[in-house]
Amino acid sequence: MNKSHPFDKSRPFDLICMGRVAVDFYADQIHSPLEHAQSFSRYLGGCAGNISVGTSRLGLKSAMFSCVGTDDMGVFLRNQLQFEGVDTSLLRSTPDHLTGLVVLGVSPPDRFPLIFYRENCADMQIRPQDADPDFFRQAKALQFTGTGVSTDSMAEATRHAVDTAKDCGCAVILDIDYRPVLWGLTEAGDGESRFVASEQVTRTLQPFLSQLDLIIGTEEEVMIAGGSESLEKALEKIRSISNAVVVLKRGEKGCEVYPAKSETPVSARPFPIEVLNILGAGDAFASGFLRGWLRGESLQTCALWGNANGALTVTRHGCSPSMASFEELQYFIKNFDQDPNILESPKLLQLHQRTVMGQPRKHPMLVLAFDHRAQFQETCQQLDLSEEKIPEFKELVFEGFRKVESTHSEQPLAILVDPQYGSKILEESAYEAFKIGVPIEKAGIFPTEWLCEEDLYQHLQARPSEWFVKLLWKFHPDLDESAKKIQMNQLKRLDAVCRDLDRRLMLELILPEGMDQQGECLAQSMAEVYQAQVYPFWWKIAAPADQNEWEQVTRILDKHDPQAGVILLGKNA
């Protein structure tokens, strides 16, 4: 039988992911030993954490069952999981343990050093009583990891969770996730080693096998679970204990899936691709496989989705941020053979940008814009006032906003404020929950010039990552070709930096005064932006004058980017 497990469709949660959730610090310098790395990018990591994000992005309803510290890194993980749509009802915070950290290097094709900082860390503090039967009854499956049973207390908590899952009618999945260093089998700094034979590890894992419905592991992981350095004998041992489907991950060769009552494996095509980073590829594979398995797809389809998701992820920096959405995954599979440059495909890049930064139409917000500069400067000149009055006025506006924000919980609020006259406001807002947008252009200058004198990338990198980038950009289909080229090149330059830094771009499109403001001008200008392969997260535009203009704008958005957000200017209010 090559169909996957039948599940109760009435259960609202597809998967509970139990185990490691930590913070990954990936070296930004490729081919650099960790001792020479100069900067790092921070991501959510850990096997269970990665799979919770990966399955959520692929459309499953996933929950994270673990612990994080009350430290800032624990707050980051909780916020990131919630942003990704992962339920955190079973994610306990502990004030007595720090969130686990991992430092990783990327040196393809075969050097990927990593150092675990996990001494008595938060995600190893799961207790038996944390397995809530009421929640488990709402889920189709529980997934746990081998690392999660590497201490006596965690083995006890995992045993109780597995028993609870079986009592509640959940399928149980083991991702073997064997890291010898986390079992104390290597030097503390040797996180790169993937296999050390150990009877202790085998004795710990094997009592769980009889209760499993699905086992996922690499060749080395299957050997440690089966207790033999012969893959064939290890598989035979596992099969003698368990009726679970066994998924053997084989890297660039794809996978082999062994159904419960068959010695003939099921497989699917691999996706040969140039590897940047293998770290987390297995978690991406598992996410793709589980998307099929938990939705009743054939084992061949499960394998196909796992192979494709793993292949996509190894081409990118990091693990959880590299995971694909279901739409992205299907586009990759459909076009892989036809497009030799599929990884540089503007469509694939745009789909992944939306995957990483979210779907703006799912997160509507009300924006108070007081980032104006030229208008205030002109007013001060007309009234013979010092420009020192401008920040004073803006601080009064902000004070009013704070009062509204403290009582307004129906819809997210945001402010647009400039660093020239609103620097104090930006300092005060850095730790607030509302969204903040900051302009990047010099006021009143055409063609566009940047507010910063230094490198644009460095300037935006120095800003808090949650501040979105706002650009007031003048453009018109009838601009002379020289001006159009300058404006479009500046926009493309900014967009490239925003994509590299995962910053959301709000593009305020202004039709210059003295040029045609009617008809198709707005929609045509938006179309030219998309033709340049620029996809703003939000558009900020003046409200179209009539239904016909609305329909023109809508057609452009539906054609190029249906999920783009639209913020309407309030200048005529």
N, C-alpha and C positions, 0 to 999 in steps of 0.2 A: 504494500500500500504506500503510494508516494504522495498522499495528501497529508497536510499538516494537521495538527491537533484540532478537534472541534471545541469551540468555546461558547459559553453562555453569552449571547450578544446583549443581554439585558444589563450586564455588569458595566458600569460607567468607566471603570479604569481598565486599561489593557495590561499594564505592567507596573509592578512595584520593583524598583531597583535598590538592592540592599548592598551597602559596603562602602568602598573607597570613594570619597569626594574631597578633592584637595585643590590647591592652587598650583598651576604649572607656570614656571618662569622659563620661557624658551629664549635661548640666545638669538639675537637678531643677526649676528654675523655668521653666515654660512661657512662651513669648513674651518671653523675656529675652535681650537681646544677651549674647554670651559675656563681655564685659567687666563685666557686671553680675551674672553668675551667682554665687550664694553657696555652693552645694553641688552635688556631683556624685555620681552612682551609677556604680559600676564594673561593667563586664560584659566577658565575652569577646567579641571582635570580629574583624574582618578577613574578607574575602570567603570564603576557603577555610575558615577556622575556623568561620564562621557556617554554612556549608553542611554541614560535618562534623557539627555539633550538630543542625542542622535535619533532616538525613536520618536521623541516629541516633534522634532523638525519634519519627520517623515509622516506625521499625521496620527500617531498613536497618542493616547492619553496616558501619560506616564507619571509616576510618583517617585520621589526620592526618599529612601528609608535609611537614615544615617544620622550622624551628629556633626556639628560644626562648632568651632569656638565662638565666644562672644567678641573676639577680637575683630579688627577691621577686615581681615581676610575671610573670616566666617560670614560677616555681613555681605561681603562681595559675592560669595558663593550663593547665599540665600537669594540675594537680589537677582543674580544672573540666572539661577534656576527658574525663578518666577517670571523673569523676562522671557525665557524660552518656553514658557507654558507648562513647566513641570510643577506638579502639585508638591507642596512642601509641608503638608500636614504631619508627616512622619519624620520630619527633619528637626531633631531636637538640638537646642543650643546649650552648650556646657561652658560655664564660666571658669572651670578648673583645668581646661586643657586647650592647648593651642591648635589651631587649624593646621593640617598637614601641608607641607610645601615640597615641591620637586623642582630641581634645576636641571634643564635639559639642553643638550647641544645637538646641532644638525650638521652632519658631515657626510653627505651621501657619497657613494652608495651603501656603505656598510659600517659607518661609525656614528653611533647615536648615544653618546655618554649621558648618563643621568644620575643625579644624586638625590636620594630621598631624605627629607628632614621630617621624620614621622615618629620620633621617640614619644611613646605614650600619647599619641595625638588624638584629636577629637573624634575622628571617624572610627576609631577603635574602641569607642566607649558605648556602643549600642548595648542595651540591657534586654534580658528576656521579656520583661514587662512592656517594652516599647513596641512589641508586635501586637498591634491592636486588632482583635478578631473582627470588630465591626467594620474596620477599614478593609481588611483582607477579604471580607465577603463581597466587597464591591469590585474586586479586581479579578482579572482572568488568570494572571500568572505572577509569581514571585521569581525574581532573578537574584542570585547571590554569587559571590566570587570566592575563589580559593584563598586569596589573601585575607579575606574576612574571617577565616577560621585558623589563622596562624598564631593566635594566642588562646589560652584556655578559656578566658572569659568570653572572647568573641565566638569561639567554637560553641560554647554553651548557648549564647544568644542566638546564633545561627541555627542550631539544632531546634531551639524552641520556635523560631520563626518558620522553619520548614515544617515542623509538626502542625503549627497553627495554619499554615497555608494549605496543607493536605486536608486538615479538618474542615477548612472553609471552602474546599472545592477548587482550589487554585492549582494550576500546573506549576511545576517547580523546574527552574532552569539554573544550571551551573555554568558560569563562564570561569574556566579554571584559573586564568589570570595568575600564572605562576611566576613569582619574582623571588629567586633564591635569597637575595639580600634581605627581604622582609621576613624570611624564616631564620635569619641569623646564620646562613650557610656560606656567606662570602664576607670579605671586608666590608665595613660599613659604607665606604664610598663607592663600592662596585655595584651600581644599579644596572649596569649594561648586561651582565651575565644573565642568560635566559634559561640555562639548565645546569643543575647540580643534582645528581641522583641522591635520594634521601628516603630511607624507609619510614622515617618519622612523618614526612609530608604525605607519603602514600597511605600510611595507617590513619592519618587524620582525615584524608579525603574519602577513602573507600566506604566508610560507614554511611555516607550520605547518598551513595550511588543508587541504592535500591529504591529511593523515593523520588528519583528524578524522571522528568519527562523529556528533557533536552539537555545535552552536554555539548559545550562549544570549547574547542581548544586547538592550539597548534600541535604539530607532531611532538614537540618536546613536552607540552602540557599533557597530552594524552598519555605519553610514556610515564610521566610522574604519577598520574592518576591510576594507570594500570599496573604500576610497579615493575616495569621492565624497560630496558633500553632497546628492546626490539619492539618496533611499532606494531607489528602483527600480533605478537604475544600480548602487548598491552591492550589492544583492541579486544582480543579474545577474553582477557580477564575482565574488562569492563562489561562485555556482553554477558559473561557468566553471572554477573551481579545485578545488572540493570537492563531493563527493557527500554531505556531512553533512546531517542534518536541521537546519534553521535555525529557532530559536525567537525570535520577535520580541516582546519585552515591550513592552506599550503602556499601562502604568499602570492607571488606573481602567477602561480599555476592555478589559482582559484581555490576550490575546496572540493571535498568529497563528503557526501551526506549518507550515513548508514542508517536506513530505517530499522525499526525495532526487530522485525522478523525477516530480514533479508541480509545476505552477505554481499549483495551487489550494490555498490554505492551509486547514488544519484549525483550528477554534477551539472554544471552550466559553464558556458563559455567564460574565459577570463578576459581581462581588458589590459593587455600589455601597454605599459605607460612608463615614462621616465619618472623615477622616484626622486622626490625631494626629502621626504620625511616619513619613515615607517612607524614612528611612535604614534600609537593611537589608531593605526590602521585596523587592528583587530577589533577595536571597539566600534569603529565605523562599519566593519563587516557584520558584526553582531547586530548592530542597529538595523541594517538593511535586511538581514535574514529574518529578524524578529518582526519587522514590518509585514513580511509575507506570512510568517508562521502564525502570528496572532490574529491574522485576518483570514486564515483558512486557505491560503494559496498552496499550490503544489510545491513539493520540496525543490523541484527544479527552478521554479520562479523565486522561491526563497533564496536559493543559491545564487541565482542571477543578480538579484537585488543586493545581496551581500557582497558579491564580487565587485559590482559596479560602485557601490558606496565606498568600499575599501580603496578601490583604484582612484577615485576622485580625491579622497582624503590624503593619500600619500603624495599628491602633487602640491600640497599647500602647507603653510607654516602653522604649526599647532594642530591640536586634535579637535576639541569640541567646536572651535570657530570654523573649522574646515568642513564640518558635517553638512550634508546636502539636505535641501527640502525634497519632498516627493516630486514636485514638478521639475526641479533641477535634475534629480536622479533620472527621471524618465526622459528628459531632453538629452542627457548624456548618453543613455543607452540607445536611443533612437538614432542619434546622429554620429555615434562614435566611428562607424565604418565609412560614412560618407564624407566626414570632415576631418582631414588629417591635422588640422589646427584647432580641434574642438576645445582645447583648454584655453585658447585665446579668443574664443567666440564671444563677440559682444553680448549676445543673448545669454550665454551661460554665465558670463561675468555679472550681468545685470541681475539675473535670477539669484546668484549667490550673494550679491550685495543686499538684496531684499531679505534673504535668509538670515544674514548676519545682523542686520540693523532693524529688522522687523518690518511689518506691513503698516505704513502710516495711516491708512484708512481704518485700521483696527484701533487706533489710538488718537481719536479726535481731541483737540485742545483749543482753549480760548487764549489768545495772545494779546498782551498789552504792549504795544510798541512805543517806546520813547527813546529810540536810538537816534533821533534826529539831531543833526549838528548844524548844518548850514542854515536851517530855518531859525534856530535859536540865536545863532550868531547875527543874522540879519535883524532880528527883533531887538537884540541888545544895541546894535548900531542905531536903529531907528529911535529907540527910547533913551539913547545915551546912557546905557547901563554897562557896568563891568561884566565881562564874561564869567566872573566868579559867581554870578547869580545863576548861571546855567546848572552847575552841579547841585546848588541849593534847591532849585526848583525840582530837579530830577529826584532828589532824595525825598521831597514831599510827595511826589507821585508814587515813589516806591513805598513810602509809609502807608499811603492809601491802599496800594496793592496788597501789602502784607495783611491789612485788616480784612480785606475781602477774601484773601486766600485762606485765612485762618477759619473762616466760617463757610467757605464754598467747597463742598466735597463732591458735588454731583459730576464735575467734569474737570480733567486736569487743566491747570493754568500754566502759562508761560510768560516770560518777559523778554523783550528785545531791548538791550541797553548797550551803549557804546563804551569802550574803555577810556575815551578822551574826557568825557564829562561824567561818566558813571563808574569810575574805577572803585570808589568806595562801596557802591552798591554791589558790584561784582565780588568784592572781598567779603561783604556781609552775606552774600547769597551762596557762597561756595558749598556750604553743608546743608542747604535747604533741599526740600523734595521737589519743588516746582522746577520746570525746565527753563533753561536760560539760552538765549540766542545772542550772539555777538557779531556785529558787522566786521567785514574784512577789508572793505574798500574805503578809500579816501572820499570824504563827502564832497559832492558838487563837482567832481572831476570827470571829464569825458575826453578820450576813452578811459576805461577803468584803470586806476592805479591802486596798488595795495596800501593798506594802512601801515604795514610794517616795512621797515627799511631793510631788515635782515631777510634771510632765506625764508620763503613762504612755508616750506615744510617744517623748519625749525620753529617758526612762530606758532603754527597751529599745534605742533607737538608739545609746546610748552603750556598750552591752554588745558584746562581740565577736559577730559575726554567726553564728559556728558554735555558740555556746552556745544550746541549746534552752531554751524557756520552760516551766517546770513550774508548774502551778496545782493546789493541793489545794482541791477545790471540793465543798462539802457541798450535797446536793440530794436530794429525795425527792418522788415523785408526790403524797404526802399533805401536803406543806408547805402552810401557809396561803398564799393567793394573793399577799399582800403580800410575804412572804419569797421566794416563787418568782420574782416579778417582779424583785425586787432582784438575786437571784442570777443569773438569766438575763441581765439587762441588763449586769451586770458581766462575765459570760462573753462576751457578744456584743461588748462594748467591747474586751476584750482580744484576742479573735479578729480583729477588724478591724485592730487595730494589728499583730498578728503577720502577717496577710496583706499589709499594706502594706509591711512590712519583710522579708518572706520569712523569717520565723522559725518554726521548728517548735514546735508546741504539744503538750505532754504534759498531758493532763487526768486528774488523779487524782480519780476520782469516789468520794466517801464518803457512804454512807447514814448520816444523823445517829443518834447513840445515842438509844435510847428510842423509835425508830420501827421499823416492821415491816422486818425484814431478809430476809425470805423471799420465795419465790415470784417474781413478775414485777417486783418493785420495781426491781432493778438494770437489767433490760432496758428497762423502761418509762422509767426516768430517761434512759437512753442515747437512746431514741427521741425524747424531748422535746428533747434537745440537737440532734439532727439536724433536727427540725421547726423549730428556730430558725435553721437554715441554718449551723450551726457544725459543722466537720469536723475534729476533733482529728487530728493526725498520729499520735499514740499515745494509747491509753487506758491508764490505770493503775488496775486494779481488783482487789478481793479475788477469789480464785478462787471461782466459783460452787459451791454446796454439793453439787449432784448433776447427773446427766446432763440432767435436764429443764431446769434453770437454764442449763446450758451451751448447750443447743439454743436457748433463748430469746434469749440474747445473740448467738449465731451468726446467727440469723435477722435480727436487727436490723442486724448488720454486713453481711450479704449483701445486704440490701435497700438500705441507704443508702451504704455505703462498704466494698466488699469488700477494698480494699487497706490499710485502717487497721491500724496495729500495735496489739498488745495486750501490755502488761507486767503480769505478775501480782505482786501484793503478796506479800511473804514473811513477813507478820506471824504466820502460824500455823506457820511452818517450825520 
